[in-house]
């Protein structure tokens, strides 16, 4: 299943303002990015079980160690500026050489969201990833 490569390429090419970020925890690199689901091609979204909508965003997380994708678990939530918390449910996309953790969530308007993710690597070590991200519906 090489649909995720198309997913990433279409997302990164569709909007230069959206970026991929990386945090390192020793020799483990955690890559993450957020983009609007409308950046996905319809067939790609269907293949990975995501809905395309102007009011839906996708959070993609992957773990890399020594240049190879790593399995683990990702859980977490985000909070808006009013303090309302939304729990995120991630699904694993395993393509053999690469493993991705995806979740989708609603965007109600332009706002800054505070994310807190718990990442458990393949060795069972826990890592906390906190970041803020401005999101907005697709026009």
N, C-alpha and C positions, 0 to 999 in steps of 0.2 A: 504494500500500500504506500505509494509515493504521493498521495494527495496532500500530505502536510507540507511538502516542499513547495507545491503550488500555492498552498495557503499562505505560507510565509512570504513567498515572492510577491504574490498579489497584494498582500497587506503592506509590505515595505515599499513597494513601488507606487501604491495608490496614494500614499500620504507621507510626504517627507517630514511633516511635523510630528508624526508618531515615531518613536524611536525604541530601539531595543537597549536594554540596560543589563549590566552584569555586576554581580557581587561575588567576591571570592571569600571562601571559608577554607583557609589552608590550601590544599590542592584541589578542592572542589569549586568549580565555577557555576554559579546559578545565573542563567539568562532569563530575562522576563520582558514582556512587552504587552501593551494594551492597544487595541485598535477597534474601530467600529466594524461590526459584522458585515456591513454592506460592502466592505472592501474585498470580501471573499467572492470568488466565482460561485454561482449556484451549485455546480456539481461538486466543488470542493467542500462547501458547507454541508451538503447532503452526505457526502462520504464520511465526514467526521462527526456527524450528528449535531450540527449547529444550525440555528435559525438566523436567516438574514433579515435584519430590520434596522430602520433608522434609529431606533431607540434601544438597540442592544450592542453591547461591547463584548470583546473577547479578551481574556487574560491568558497568555501563553507562558508557561514556565518550563524550563528544561535544566537538567543537571549534567555537567560535563566534567570528567576527570581524566587527565592525561589524553585529551583529545577524543575521548569516547563517551557517548551518551550513557547515562547512569539511570537505573531504576531507583525508585524510592516512593515516598508519599508526599503529597502537598495538601495541606488544609489551611483554612484561613477565613478572613472576613475583611470587610471594609466598613468605614464609618464616614458619614457625610459631616458637614460642618455643624449640623444641628445635633449631632451625637447619635443619630440613628444608625444601628449596626445591621449589616446584611451578611449572612454566612454564605460562603462560597463552596460549591461542590465541584471538585475537579474530576475529570475523566482522563485516563491514561490512553495515549495513542502510541503504540509500540511498533516502530518500523524496522526493528532489528538493529540497525546501526545507530538509530536515534530514538529517543523516548521523549514524549512531550506530555505535559499536563495542561489541560484546557478547562476553562470555565467560562460561562457566559452570564452576563448580568445586565439589568435594565439601566438605562440612562434617562433620567427625567428632565434634565436640563444641563446647562453649563455649570459645572461645579468642580471643586477640588475634593477628591476622595482620599482618605488615609487607609492604606492597606497594611495588614499585618498577616504574614504567612508563616506557617510552621512547616519547615522542610526537613524531612527525615531522609538521609542518604542511604545508599545500599549497605552501609556498615552499621546502620541503626543510630547514627549520630544526628541529633537535632540541631537545626539552625533556624534562627529567627530573622526574617526579612521584613523590614518596615520601609514603606515609601509612600510618598504623596504623588497623586497623578491628577491633572486636570482632564476632565472628559466633557464631551458635549455631543448631542445628537447629530447625526448626519443631516445635512440640509437637502 
